[in-house]
Amino acid sequence: MKKWTTLAAILALPATAAVAAVPYGSMPPGFEAPHIRTAPIAGVVNQQWYNYKADILEAEKELRSDLRHATDREDRWDAWDEWTVEVVDADKDYVKEMRKKGYRTGRVTVGG
């Protein structure tokens, strides 16, 4: 078990470092980035969490590539739109899989 935990931690390090490589500064004005989870649901690190992180990294890799090849403003908007769709889709898939396993995302309600 200790080997798997160590391996998981080592594999997670590059994933964390790669998130910072996304050029958020080149995001178009008025464009809202979707929320990207920084911690697993209920603190459970499992295959679904690693799949989620891999999906996010793949989306960010595609975004960087698309932005490098963009020739005009419309291409840049399309790249950011595609990234948003992929990030939201990855989150939905992750939440769905965790629900199947009996874990729920937290929700806070304020007021009546």
C-alpha positions, 0 to 999 in steps of 0.5 A, a space after each residue: 500500500 505504501 508503494 502505491 501512495 508514494 507512486 500516486 504522490 509522485 505522479 500528482 506532482 507534475 500534474 500540479 506543476 502543469 496547472 500553472 502553465 496555463 496562460 490565464 493572463 491571455 484570457 479574453 476580457 470578460 471571459 470567466 474561467 470555470 472552477 477547477 478543483 484543487 482537492 478531491 471530493 470528500 478528500 478521497 484520492 482515487 482513480 476518478 480523481 486522477 482521471 479528472 486531473 488528467 482530463 484537466 491537464 489534457 484540456 490545458 495542453 490543448 488550450 496552449 497548443 490552440 493559442 499558439 496556432 491562433 491567428 486572430 481574436 476569434 481563434 483565441 476565443 474558440 480556444 478558450 471556449 473549447 477549454 471551458 467546455 472540456 473543463 466543465 465536462 471533466 468536472 461533471 464526469 468526476 462528480 458523476 463517478 463519485 456519486 456512483 461510489 456514494 460520495 457527494 459534493 458539499 453544498 452550503 445554503 445561506 438563509 431561509 
